Amino acid sequence: MDPNAGKKKLINRLSPQDLQKKLDAETFNRRTISFYRYVIIEETQEMRDSLYAKWMELDCNGRIYIAREGINAQMNVPEHHWDEFVKDLYARPEFKDVPFKLAVENDSKSFLKLTVKVREKIVADGLNEDDWDVTNVGTHLTAKAWNEAIESDKAVVVDIRNHYESEIGHFENALLPQSETFKEELPEVLEMLKGKENEKVLLYCTGGIRCEKTSAYLKHHGFKDVNQLHGGIIDYARQIKEEQLPNKFKGKNFVFDDRLGESISGEVIAECHQCSKPCDTHVNCANKECNLLFIQCPDCAEHNLGTCSETCFEIVQLPEEEQKKLRQGKKQKKIFHRHRKTDLTK
């Protein structure tokens, strides 16, 4: 018999419109944070429900994944509930003293609602981790140590993010994998680093979670000197500001909330996928049947009604009922890749 049978499912049933009205009416500030921890969680559903109930009580918003291997969270917390949030989280043995990464641009609108999901893994990697030691990770570097290491001619810097993330911002002279998922990226990185097993390898990602697994993966494959940016780009930005260190990161950091990015250097290093003007603003295609994630400048957004192609441009002008019929049974596009999509320019 299902032990959860008869239990009330803990979910937010408000419509997106009502959620937005609630957010717009707020008179307080929120702290946008991210954190993760690899730790064994035996009862994942119980942990999920307990955290969800508490965070709903504290009026938190965000996107959190729980798995047997740990937690991965991006969320915001009302400032007047911050102390209670930290006290409750740290009181749980699995998450005691887990470090938080504070967003550079502390936007209260970063998340519309609270979503906490149980997953098989907190970061999908397609690996059988029984075959290697996932705790044998690389050396964690502070921003100061990272800057010193990155200046070495012999250091190999690798961006452990997807191509659409590194396109709008990355560290100087970094190797940039062109994968769309972390699962695809691991073997690509291994191939890129072939023959460099004895060199100093520097790994970085958004908040550090993907580097944890990648560093252990590379050490398992014989790499001797593997290092990772502690706290990822998010905490790097905080450290260089507080310690007045040189900034080696160029452009914008892609973030997985409704903002889709926060500026680190103030530079725009990417371009609009439709007209090639300087632009680093990610949007989703206005055609819900498509929903493609791509970079679009304000002029193209206005001219093309927020769509990515001629086909989508025509579809969004149809009555909503016709659009719904077209969406039925269709699989959405996910991410624009310049090497694979050629129908963006009008």
Sequence and secondary structure as in RCSB ss.txt:
>XXXX:A:sequence
MDPNAGKKKLINRLSPQDLQKKLDAETFNRRTISFYRYVIIEETQEMRDSLYAKWMELDCNGRIYIAREGINAQM
NVPEHHWDEFVKDLYARPEFKDVPFKLAVENDSKSFLKLTVKVREKIVADGLNEDDWDVTNVGTHLTAKAWNEAI
ESDKAVVVDIRNHYESEIGHFENALLPQSETFKEELPEVLEMLKGKENEKVLLYCTGGIRCEKTSAYLKHHGFKD
VNQLHGGIIDYARQIKEEQLPNKFKGKNFVFDDRLGESISGEVIAECHQCSKPCDTHVNCANKECNLLFIQCPDC
AEHNLGTCSETCFEIVQLPEEEQKKLRQGKKQKKIFHRHRKTDLTK
>XXXX:A:secstr
  TTTT         HHHHHHHHHT  S EEEEEEEEE   S HHHHHHHHHHHHHHTT EEEEEEETTEEEEEE
EEEGGGHHHHHHHHHTSGGGTT   EE SS  TTS SSEEEEE S SS     GGGS TT   EEE HHHHHHHH
TSTT EEEE S HHHHTTEEETT B    SSHHHHHHHHHHHTTT TTSEEEEE SSSHHHHHHHHHHHHTT SE
EEEETTHHHHHHHHHHHHT    EEEEE  SSTT  EESSS    B TTT  B   EEE S TTT  EEE  HHH
HHHTTT SSHHHHHHTTS HHHHHHHHTT     B  TTT      
